[in-house]
Amino acid sequence: MTAQQGLALPVVMLLSCLCSVLVMAEWRSLAMSQALGRSAALRWQLKQDAFNAIRMAVEDIRRTETDTRHHMGAANATHAFFPHTLQEWQTLQSRLGLQGCDTGICRPLGADNAQLAPWLSRIEQAQKLTDQRSVYWVEIWPWSTQSSGDGLFLYRITVVTRDGETGPVSAWQALWHPSPNTPVMQGSPMALNDLLRLLPLTP
């Protein structure tokens, strides 16, 4: 009897290996797509949280509470507050001094700068929200030559929302000026289209 040498078994093994490679490649593609989907969802959520922080900053400006954040207090006080007159604004400048900001209330910090890094260095001077990952700063700029009244100031609001210390970041900067229909101390809730400008900050 002569031995027969067939190719069936090597072909089957080769096809099995090829199928295994294709399955692993498809699994890796699906895993990567899933990871990208989770990352996109997280970034979308961070963006929404940042926009919500802008709205909360505007509401903070417009509040009428009698706490120290919204009233100047005595002449010898040192706390930061949202001013209502140019004289109060000048008092705020002297209280803030070189540090620039205190609990998210800031003097004008210079020309527009779309970089994120300067704001990350001011995290300790920001106003923190209860979601534990959003902070904001409000720069207060004189806008009118009047000494008091609605629309006296222009507000540049910067928000940073982070997913942990090393996670993704969503940072935005907005300009808001209270119109006659939505003055600083009263009016309906602010919508994003009430902003004069809204732009993202870059790393």
Contacts in CASP RR format, 6 or more apart in sequence:
PFRMAT RR
TARGET T0000
AUTHOR 0000-0000-0000
METHOD contacts of the structure
MODEL  1
MTAQQGLALPVVMLLSCLCSVLVMAEWRSLAMSQALGRSAALRWQLKQDA
FNAIRMAVEDIRRTETDTRHHMGAANATHAFFPHTLQEWQTLQSRLGLQG
CDTGICRPLGADNAQLAPWLSRIEQAQKLTDQRSVYWVEIWPWSTQSSGD
GLFLYRITVVTRDGETGPVSAWQALWHPSPNTPVMQGSPMALNDLLRLLP
LTP
39 168 0 8 1.000
42 163 0 8 1.000
42 168 0 8 1.000
43 168 0 8 1.000
43 170 0 8 1.000
46 161 0 8 1.000
46 162 0 8 1.000
46 163 0 8 1.000
46 168 0 8 1.000
46 169 0 8 1.000
46 170 0 8 1.000
47 161 0 8 1.000
47 170 0 8 1.000
47 172 0 8 1.000
49 131 0 8 1.000
49 133 0 8 1.000
49 134 0 8 1.000
49 161 0 8 1.000
49 170 0 8 1.000
50 134 0 8 1.000
50 159 0 8 1.000
50 160 0 8 1.000
50 161 0 8 1.000
50 170 0 8 1.000
50 171 0 8 1.000
50 172 0 8 1.000
51 172 0 8 1.000
51 192 0 8 1.000
52 134 0 8 1.000
53 129 0 8 1.000
53 134 0 8 1.000
53 135 0 8 1.000
53 136 0 8 1.000
53 159 0 8 1.000
53 161 0 8 1.000
54 136 0 8 1.000
54 157 0 8 1.000
54 159 0 8 1.000
54 172 0 8 1.000
54 174 0 8 1.000
54 192 0 8 1.000
54 195 0 8 1.000
54 198 0 8 1.000
55 189 0 8 1.000
55 190 0 8 1.000
55 192 0 8 1.000
56 129 0 8 1.000
56 136 0 8 1.000
57 127 0 8 1.000
57 136 0 8 1.000
57 138 0 8 1.000
57 155 0 8 1.000
57 157 0 8 1.000
57 159 0 8 1.000
58 155 0 8 1.000
58 157 0 8 1.000
58 176 0 8 1.000
58 190 0 8 1.000
59 189 0 8 1.000
59 190 0 8 1.000
60 69 0 8 1.000
60 82 0 8 1.000
60 127 0 8 1.000
60 138 0 8 1.000
61 82 0 8 1.000
61 138 0 8 1.000
61 155 0 8 1.000
61 176 0 8 1.000
61 184 0 8 1.000
62 178 0 8 1.000
62 183 0 8 1.000
62 184 0 8 1.000
62 185 0 8 1.000
62 186 0 8 1.000
62 187 0 8 1.000
62 190 0 8 1.000
63 70 0 8 1.000
63 185 0 8 1.000
64 70 0 8 1.000
64 185 0 8 1.000
64 186 0 8 1.000
68 77 0 8 1.000
68 79 0 8 1.000
68 81 0 8 1.000
69 79 0 8 1.000
69 80 0 8 1.000
69 81 0 8 1.000
69 82 0 8 1.000
69 103 0 8 1.000
69 105 0 8 1.000
70 81 0 8 1.000
70 82 0 8 1.000
71 81 0 8 1.000
72 81 0 8 1.000
72 83 0 8 1.000
72 88 0 8 1.000
72 91 0 8 1.000
72 92 0 8 1.000
73 79 0 8 1.000
73 81 0 8 1.000
75 91 0 8 1.000
77 95 0 8 1.000
78 95 0 8 1.000
79 95 0 8 1.000
79 102 0 8 1.000
80 92 0 8 1.000
80 95 0 8 1.000
80 96 0 8 1.000
80 101 0 8 1.000
80 102 0 8 1.000
80 103 0 8 1.000
80 104 0 8 1.000
80 105 0 8 1.000
81 88 0 8 1.000
81 92 0 8 1.000
81 105 0 8 1.000
82 105 0 8 1.000
82 138 0 8 1.000
82 140 0 8 1.000
83 89 0 8 1.000
83 91 0 8 1.000
83 92 0 8 1.000
83 140 0 8 1.000
83 153 0 8 1.000
84 148 0 8 1.000
84 149 0 8 1.000
84 152 0 8 1.000
84 184 0 8 1.000
84 185 0 8 1.000
85 147 0 8 1.000
85 148 0 8 1.000
85 149 0 8 1.000
85 152 0 8 1.000
86 142 0 8 1.000
86 146 0 8 1.000
86 147 0 8 1.000
86 148 0 8 1.000
86 152 0 8 1.000
87 147 0 8 1.000
89 140 0 8 1.000
89 142 0 8 1.000
89 153 0 8 1.000
92 105 0 8 1.000
92 107 0 8 1.000
92 140 0 8 1.000
93 107 0 8 1.000
95 102 0 8 1.000
96 102 0 8 1.000
96 105 0 8 1.000
96 106 0 8 1.000
96 107 0 8 1.000
97 107 0 8 1.000
99 125 0 8 1.000
100 106 0 8 1.000
100 107 0 8 1.000
100 109 0 8 1.000
100 125 0 8 1.000
101 107 0 8 1.000
101 109 0 8 1.000
101 122 0 8 1.000
101 125 0 8 1.000
101 126 0 8 1.000
101 137 0 8 1.000
102 125 0 8 1.000
103 125 0 8 1.000
103 126 0 8 1.000
103 127 0 8 1.000
104 125 0 8 1.000
104 126 0 8 1.000
104 127 0 8 1.000
104 135 0 8 1.000
104 136 0 8 1.000
104 137 0 8 1.000
104 138 0 8 1.000
105 127 0 8 1.000
105 137 0 8 1.000
105 138 0 8 1.000
105 140 0 8 1.000
106 125 0 8 1.000
106 137 0 8 1.000
106 138 0 8 1.000
106 139 0 8 1.000
106 140 0 8 1.000
107 139 0 8 1.000
107 140 0 8 1.000
108 139 0 8 1.000
108 140 0 8 1.000
108 141 0 8 1.000
108 156 0 8 1.000
109 139 0 8 1.000
112 173 0 8 1.000
114 173 0 8 1.000
114 199 0 8 1.000
114 200 0 8 1.000
114 201 0 8 1.000
114 202 0 8 1.000
115 201 0 8 1.000
115 202 0 8 1.000
115 203 0 8 1.000
116 160 0 8 1.000
116 169 0 8 1.000
116 171 0 8 1.000
116 201 0 8 1.000
116 202 0 8 1.000
116 203 0 8 1.000
117 203 0 8 1.000
119 126 0 8 1.000
119 137 0 8 1.000
119 158 0 8 1.000
119 160 0 8 1.000
119 171 0 8 1.000
119 201 0 8 1.000
120 160 0 8 1.000
122 137 0 8 1.000
123 135 0 8 1.000
123 160 0 8 1.000
125 137 0 8 1.000
126 135 0 8 1.000
126 136 0 8 1.000
126 137 0 8 1.000
126 160 0 8 1.000
127 135 0 8 1.000
127 136 0 8 1.000
127 137 0 8 1.000
127 138 0 8 1.000
128 134 0 8 1.000
128 135 0 8 1.000
129 135 0 8 1.000
129 136 0 8 1.000
133 161 0 8 1.000
133 162 0 8 1.000
133 163 0 8 1.000
133 164 0 8 1.000
134 159 0 8 1.000
134 160 0 8 1.000
134 161 0 8 1.000
135 159 0 8 1.000
135 160 0 8 1.000
136 157 0 8 1.000
136 158 0 8 1.000
136 159 0 8 1.000
136 160 0 8 1.000
137 157 0 8 1.000
137 158 0 8 1.000
138 155 0 8 1.000
138 156 0 8 1.000
138 157 0 8 1.000
139 155 0 8 1.000
139 156 0 8 1.000
139 157 0 8 1.000
139 158 0 8 1.000
140 153 0 8 1.000
140 154 0 8 1.000
140 155 0 8 1.000
141 153 0 8 1.000
141 154 0 8 1.000
141 155 0 8 1.000
141 156 0 8 1.000
142 152 0 8 1.000
142 153 0 8 1.000
142 154 0 8 1.000
143 151 0 8 1.000
143 152 0 8 1.000
143 153 0 8 1.000
143 154 0 8 1.000
143 177 0 8 1.000
144 151 0 8 1.000
144 152 0 8 1.000
144 153 0 8 1.000
146 152 0 8 1.000
150 178 0 8 1.000
150 180 0 8 1.000
150 183 0 8 1.000
150 184 0 8 1.000
150 185 0 8 1.000
151 177 0 8 1.000
151 178 0 8 1.000
151 179 0 8 1.000
151 183 0 8 1.000
151 184 0 8 1.000
152 184 0 8 1.000
153 177 0 8 1.000
153 184 0 8 1.000
154 175 0 8 1.000
154 176 0 8 1.000
154 177 0 8 1.000
155 175 0 8 1.000
155 176 0 8 1.000
155 177 0 8 1.000
156 173 0 8 1.000
156 174 0 8 1.000
156 175 0 8 1.000
157 173 0 8 1.000
157 174 0 8 1.000
157 175 0 8 1.000
157 176 0 8 1.000
158 171 0 8 1.000
158 172 0 8 1.000
158 173 0 8 1.000
158 174 0 8 1.000
158 201 0 8 1.000
159 171 0 8 1.000
159 172 0 8 1.000
159 173 0 8 1.000
159 174 0 8 1.000
160 169 0 8 1.000
160 170 0 8 1.000
160 171 0 8 1.000
160 201 0 8 1.000
161 169 0 8 1.000
161 170 0 8 1.000
161 171 0 8 1.000
162 168 0 8 1.000
162 169 0 8 1.000
162 170 0 8 1.000
163 169 0 8 1.000
169 203 0 8 1.000
170 200 0 8 1.000
171 200 0 8 1.000
171 201 0 8 1.000
172 198 0 8 1.000
172 199 0 8 1.000
172 200 0 8 1.000
172 201 0 8 1.000
173 197 0 8 1.000
173 198 0 8 1.000
173 199 0 8 1.000
173 200 0 8 1.000
173 201 0 8 1.000
174 195 0 8 1.000
174 196 0 8 1.000
174 197 0 8 1.000
174 198 0 8 1.000
174 199 0 8 1.000
175 195 0 8 1.000
175 196 0 8 1.000
175 197 0 8 1.000
176 190 0 8 1.000
176 194 0 8 1.000
176 195 0 8 1.000
176 196 0 8 1.000
177 196 0 8 1.000
178 184 0 8 1.000
179 194 0 8 1.000
181 187 0 8 1.000
182 188 0 8 1.000
182 190 0 8 1.000
182 194 0 8 1.000
192 198 0 8 1.000
END
